[in-house]
Structure formats: C-alpha cells, structure tokens
Amino acid sequence: MQLTLEFGGGLELLCESVKIHSVNVDPQAGEEKLTMKDLLAWVRVNLIKERPEMFMKGDSVRPGVLVLVNDCDWELSGQLDTTLEEKDVIVFISTLHGG
C-alpha cells in the first residue's frame, strides 16, 4: 500500500532529517487491512533511525505528537484502529518544543 508520511516539529530529526517519505507498507500476514497500529510498528523498525522513545511510547505515539490522516486528527478516526487506504497521507507533528 503506497502511503506518504510527513514528519514535522522536530520529528524529522529522528528520520535522518527527511521530512517526507513515500513508502510502500503491506498489511501484516493474514490481515486484509492496514491500521495505524501496524504502520507505527513499521515506522519504528524502518524509518526511525535514532531515539525511538522520542516518537513512540508503547504501541502508540508519545503524548504531544499530533497525528493527522488525510488532514484529519486521528483521534476522530479511531487512533490506533484507524484503517489506512492506498495513497493516504499521514502527518506526525511534535507539539513539544524546548525553550
């Protein structure tokens, strides 16, 4: 499944400073659908190059990371259970900044 992932607010630093990633992610074996939970596990293994604890806590993103699926807050679409479709755009933005 072709997806576009965007990282902002400093999260791109965890992905070798690349903000936009065009990726191809397949559902897990035996599954027909790809969920955000599956995608986050894939991102942790394949894109995050350093300090994954700054992006994820357990199976989800850390508090303070805004997640948008096709410009819609993932909290409105089911968070980890959100089903992804071909060509979806997922944006991760850190709302936490040092001072």
Rosetta constraint file for C-alpha pairs under 8 A:
AtomPair CA 1 CA 24 HARMONIC 5.18 0.50
AtomPair CA 1 CA 25 HARMONIC 5.16 0.50
AtomPair CA 1 CA 26 HARMONIC 5.64 0.50
AtomPair CA 1 CA 85 HARMONIC 7.32 0.50
AtomPair CA 1 CA 86 HARMONIC 5.34 0.50
AtomPair CA 1 CA 87 HARMONIC 7.41 0.50
AtomPair CA 2 CA 22 HARMONIC 7.14 0.50
AtomPair CA 2 CA 23 HARMONIC 5.79 0.50
AtomPair CA 2 CA 24 HARMONIC 4.52 0.50
AtomPair CA 2 CA 25 HARMONIC 6.60 0.50
AtomPair CA 2 CA 86 HARMONIC 5.51 0.50
AtomPair CA 2 CA 87 HARMONIC 5.29 0.50
AtomPair CA 2 CA 88 HARMONIC 7.63 0.50
AtomPair CA 3 CA 22 HARMONIC 5.92 0.50
AtomPair CA 3 CA 23 HARMONIC 5.39 0.50
AtomPair CA 3 CA 24 HARMONIC 6.21 0.50
AtomPair CA 3 CA 25 HARMONIC 7.39 0.50
AtomPair CA 3 CA 86 HARMONIC 6.45 0.50
AtomPair CA 3 CA 87 HARMONIC 4.86 0.50
AtomPair CA 3 CA 88 HARMONIC 5.28 0.50
AtomPair CA 3 CA 89 HARMONIC 6.03 0.50
AtomPair CA 3 CA 90 HARMONIC 7.58 0.50
AtomPair CA 4 CA 20 HARMONIC 7.03 0.50
AtomPair CA 4 CA 21 HARMONIC 5.72 0.50
AtomPair CA 4 CA 22 HARMONIC 4.60 0.50
AtomPair CA 4 CA 23 HARMONIC 6.23 0.50
AtomPair CA 4 CA 87 HARMONIC 6.82 0.50
AtomPair CA 4 CA 88 HARMONIC 6.43 0.50
AtomPair CA 4 CA 89 HARMONIC 4.73 0.50
AtomPair CA 4 CA 90 HARMONIC 6.24 0.50
AtomPair CA 5 CA 20 HARMONIC 5.78 0.50
AtomPair CA 5 CA 21 HARMONIC 5.08 0.50
AtomPair CA 5 CA 22 HARMONIC 6.41 0.50
AtomPair CA 5 CA 23 HARMONIC 7.41 0.50
AtomPair CA 5 CA 89 HARMONIC 5.97 0.50
AtomPair CA 5 CA 90 HARMONIC 4.94 0.50
AtomPair CA 5 CA 91 HARMONIC 5.82 0.50
AtomPair CA 5 CA 92 HARMONIC 7.74 0.50
AtomPair CA 6 CA 19 HARMONIC 5.47 0.50
AtomPair CA 6 CA 20 HARMONIC 4.50 0.50
AtomPair CA 6 CA 21 HARMONIC 6.33 0.50
AtomPair CA 6 CA 89 HARMONIC 7.66 0.50
AtomPair CA 6 CA 90 HARMONIC 6.29 0.50
AtomPair CA 6 CA 91 HARMONIC 4.61 0.50
AtomPair CA 6 CA 92 HARMONIC 6.10 0.50
AtomPair CA 7 CA 11 HARMONIC 5.49 0.50
AtomPair CA 7 CA 12 HARMONIC 4.99 0.50
AtomPair CA 7 CA 18 HARMONIC 7.79 0.50
AtomPair CA 7 CA 19 HARMONIC 4.94 0.50
AtomPair CA 7 CA 20 HARMONIC 6.52 0.50
AtomPair CA 7 CA 91 HARMONIC 6.00 0.50
AtomPair CA 7 CA 92 HARMONIC 4.91 0.50
AtomPair CA 7 CA 93 HARMONIC 5.96 0.50
AtomPair CA 8 CA 12 HARMONIC 5.70 0.50
AtomPair CA 8 CA 19 HARMONIC 6.49 0.50
AtomPair CA 8 CA 91 HARMONIC 7.73 0.50
AtomPair CA 8 CA 92 HARMONIC 6.22 0.50
AtomPair CA 8 CA 93 HARMONIC 4.63 0.50
AtomPair CA 8 CA 94 HARMONIC 6.49 0.50
AtomPair CA 9 CA 93 HARMONIC 5.20 0.50
AtomPair CA 9 CA 94 HARMONIC 4.75 0.50
AtomPair CA 9 CA 95 HARMONIC 6.61 0.50
AtomPair CA 9 CA 96 HARMONIC 7.89 0.50
AtomPair CA 9 CA 97 HARMONIC 7.87 0.50
AtomPair CA 10 CA 14 HARMONIC 7.94 0.50
AtomPair CA 10 CA 93 HARMONIC 7.72 0.50
AtomPair CA 10 CA 94 HARMONIC 6.50 0.50
AtomPair CA 11 CA 15 HARMONIC 7.33 0.50
AtomPair CA 11 CA 55 HARMONIC 7.21 0.50
AtomPair CA 11 CA 92 HARMONIC 7.53 0.50
AtomPair CA 11 CA 93 HARMONIC 6.80 0.50
AtomPair CA 11 CA 94 HARMONIC 6.29 0.50
AtomPair CA 12 CA 16 HARMONIC 6.78 0.50
AtomPair CA 12 CA 17 HARMONIC 4.75 0.50
AtomPair CA 12 CA 18 HARMONIC 5.57 0.50
AtomPair CA 12 CA 19 HARMONIC 5.12 0.50
AtomPair CA 13 CA 17 HARMONIC 4.38 0.50
AtomPair CA 13 CA 18 HARMONIC 7.33 0.50
AtomPair CA 14 CA 48 HARMONIC 5.50 0.50
AtomPair CA 14 CA 49 HARMONIC 5.78 0.50
AtomPair CA 14 CA 50 HARMONIC 5.39 0.50
AtomPair CA 14 CA 51 HARMONIC 6.68 0.50
AtomPair CA 14 CA 52 HARMONIC 7.41 0.50
AtomPair CA 15 CA 19 HARMONIC 7.70 0.50
AtomPair CA 15 CA 47 HARMONIC 5.76 0.50
AtomPair CA 15 CA 48 HARMONIC 5.04 0.50
AtomPair CA 15 CA 49 HARMONIC 5.52 0.50
AtomPair CA 15 CA 50 HARMONIC 7.41 0.50
AtomPair CA 16 CA 49 HARMONIC 6.71 0.50
AtomPair CA 25 CA 39 HARMONIC 7.49 0.50
AtomPair CA 25 CA 42 HARMONIC 7.70 0.50
AtomPair CA 26 CA 34 HARMONIC 7.09 0.50
AtomPair CA 27 CA 31 HARMONIC 5.84 0.50
AtomPair CA 27 CA 32 HARMONIC 6.37 0.50
AtomPair CA 27 CA 33 HARMONIC 5.85 0.50
AtomPair CA 27 CA 34 HARMONIC 4.71 0.50
AtomPair CA 27 CA 35 HARMONIC 7.94 0.50
AtomPair CA 27 CA 38 HARMONIC 7.34 0.50
AtomPair CA 28 CA 32 HARMONIC 7.97 0.50
AtomPair CA 28 CA 34 HARMONIC 7.40 0.50
AtomPair CA 28 CA 38 HARMONIC 7.36 0.50
AtomPair CA 33 CA 83 HARMONIC 6.54 0.50
AtomPair CA 33 CA 84 HARMONIC 7.30 0.50
AtomPair CA 34 CA 38 HARMONIC 6.25 0.50
AtomPair CA 34 CA 39 HARMONIC 7.16 0.50
AtomPair CA 34 CA 83 HARMONIC 5.84 0.50
AtomPair CA 34 CA 84 HARMONIC 5.56 0.50
AtomPair CA 34 CA 85 HARMONIC 7.56 0.50
AtomPair CA 35 CA 39 HARMONIC 6.33 0.50
AtomPair CA 35 CA 80 HARMONIC 6.66 0.50
AtomPair CA 35 CA 81 HARMONIC 5.68 0.50
AtomPair CA 35 CA 82 HARMONIC 5.40 0.50
AtomPair CA 35 CA 83 HARMONIC 4.47 0.50
AtomPair CA 35 CA 84 HARMONIC 5.64 0.50
AtomPair CA 36 CA 40 HARMONIC 6.03 0.50
AtomPair CA 36 CA 79 HARMONIC 6.98 0.50
AtomPair CA 36 CA 80 HARMONIC 4.87 0.50
AtomPair CA 36 CA 81 HARMONIC 6.15 0.50
AtomPair CA 36 CA 82 HARMONIC 5.54 0.50
AtomPair CA 36 CA 83 HARMONIC 6.61 0.50
AtomPair CA 36 CA 84 HARMONIC 6.90 0.50
AtomPair CA 37 CA 41 HARMONIC 6.43 0.50
AtomPair CA 37 CA 59 HARMONIC 6.80 0.50
AtomPair CA 37 CA 60 HARMONIC 7.04 0.50
AtomPair CA 37 CA 80 HARMONIC 4.70 0.50
AtomPair CA 37 CA 81 HARMONIC 6.61 0.50
AtomPair CA 38 CA 42 HARMONIC 6.32 0.50
AtomPair CA 39 CA 43 HARMONIC 6.08 0.50
AtomPair CA 40 CA 44 HARMONIC 6.14 0.50
AtomPair CA 40 CA 59 HARMONIC 7.34 0.50
AtomPair CA 40 CA 60 HARMONIC 7.01 0.50
AtomPair CA 40 CA 61 HARMONIC 7.87 0.50
AtomPair CA 41 CA 45 HARMONIC 6.52 0.50
AtomPair CA 41 CA 59 HARMONIC 7.20 0.50
AtomPair CA 42 CA 46 HARMONIC 5.89 0.50
AtomPair CA 42 CA 47 HARMONIC 7.80 0.50
AtomPair CA 43 CA 47 HARMONIC 5.02 0.50
AtomPair CA 43 CA 48 HARMONIC 6.32 0.50
AtomPair CA 44 CA 48 HARMONIC 5.29 0.50
AtomPair CA 44 CA 52 HARMONIC 6.66 0.50
AtomPair CA 44 CA 56 HARMONIC 7.93 0.50
AtomPair CA 48 CA 52 HARMONIC 6.11 0.50
AtomPair CA 51 CA 55 HARMONIC 7.65 0.50
AtomPair CA 52 CA 56 HARMONIC 6.05 0.50
AtomPair CA 53 CA 57 HARMONIC 6.24 0.50
AtomPair CA 53 CA 62 HARMONIC 7.90 0.50
AtomPair CA 54 CA 62 HARMONIC 7.09 0.50
AtomPair CA 55 CA 61 HARMONIC 5.72 0.50
AtomPair CA 55 CA 62 HARMONIC 5.73 0.50
AtomPair CA 55 CA 65 HARMONIC 7.51 0.50
AtomPair CA 56 CA 60 HARMONIC 5.64 0.50
AtomPair CA 56 CA 61 HARMONIC 4.15 0.50
AtomPair CA 56 CA 62 HARMONIC 4.87 0.50
AtomPair CA 57 CA 61 HARMONIC 5.67 0.50
AtomPair CA 57 CA 62 HARMONIC 5.02 0.50
AtomPair CA 60 CA 80 HARMONIC 7.10 0.50
AtomPair CA 61 CA 65 HARMONIC 6.34 0.50
AtomPair CA 64 CA 94 HARMONIC 5.92 0.50
AtomPair CA 64 CA 95 HARMONIC 5.26 0.50
AtomPair CA 64 CA 96 HARMONIC 5.87 0.50
AtomPair CA 65 CA 92 HARMONIC 6.44 0.50
AtomPair CA 65 CA 93 HARMONIC 5.50 0.50
AtomPair CA 65 CA 94 HARMONIC 4.46 0.50
AtomPair CA 65 CA 95 HARMONIC 5.96 0.50
AtomPair CA 65 CA 96 HARMONIC 7.72 0.50
AtomPair CA 66 CA 73 HARMONIC 7.51 0.50
AtomPair CA 66 CA 91 HARMONIC 7.88 0.50
AtomPair CA 66 CA 92 HARMONIC 5.72 0.50
AtomPair CA 66 CA 93 HARMONIC 5.04 0.50
AtomPair CA 66 CA 94 HARMONIC 6.19 0.50
AtomPair CA 66 CA 95 HARMONIC 6.81 0.50
AtomPair CA 67 CA 73 HARMONIC 6.01 0.50
AtomPair CA 67 CA 74 HARMONIC 5.76 0.50
AtomPair CA 67 CA 90 HARMONIC 7.08 0.50
AtomPair CA 67 CA 91 HARMONIC 5.65 0.50
AtomPair CA 67 CA 92 HARMONIC 4.78 0.50
AtomPair CA 67 CA 93 HARMONIC 6.57 0.50
AtomPair CA 68 CA 72 HARMONIC 5.03 0.50
AtomPair CA 68 CA 73 HARMONIC 4.57 0.50
AtomPair CA 68 CA 74 HARMONIC 5.48 0.50
AtomPair CA 68 CA 90 HARMONIC 5.62 0.50
AtomPair CA 68 CA 91 HARMONIC 5.01 0.50
AtomPair CA 68 CA 92 HARMONIC 6.64 0.50
AtomPair CA 69 CA 73 HARMONIC 6.44 0.50
AtomPair CA 69 CA 74 HARMONIC 5.99 0.50
AtomPair CA 69 CA 88 HARMONIC 6.98 0.50
AtomPair CA 69 CA 89 HARMONIC 5.87 0.50
AtomPair CA 69 CA 90 HARMONIC 4.60 0.50
AtomPair CA 69 CA 91 HARMONIC 6.54 0.50
AtomPair CA 70 CA 88 HARMONIC 6.11 0.50
AtomPair CA 70 CA 89 HARMONIC 5.08 0.50
AtomPair CA 70 CA 90 HARMONIC 6.24 0.50
AtomPair CA 70 CA 91 HARMONIC 8.00 0.50
AtomPair CA 71 CA 89 HARMONIC 7.78 0.50
AtomPair CA 71 CA 90 HARMONIC 7.85 0.50
AtomPair CA 71 CA 91 HARMONIC 7.77 0.50
AtomPair CA 72 CA 76 HARMONIC 7.31 0.50
AtomPair CA 72 CA 77 HARMONIC 7.83 0.50
AtomPair CA 73 CA 77 HARMONIC 7.24 0.50
AtomPair CA 74 CA 78 HARMONIC 6.26 0.50
AtomPair CA 74 CA 79 HARMONIC 4.95 0.50
AtomPair CA 74 CA 82 HARMONIC 7.27 0.50
AtomPair CA 75 CA 79 HARMONIC 5.10 0.50
AtomPair CA 77 CA 82 HARMONIC 5.72 0.50
AtomPair CA 78 CA 82 HARMONIC 4.86 0.50
AtomPair CA 84 CA 88 HARMONIC 6.63 0.50
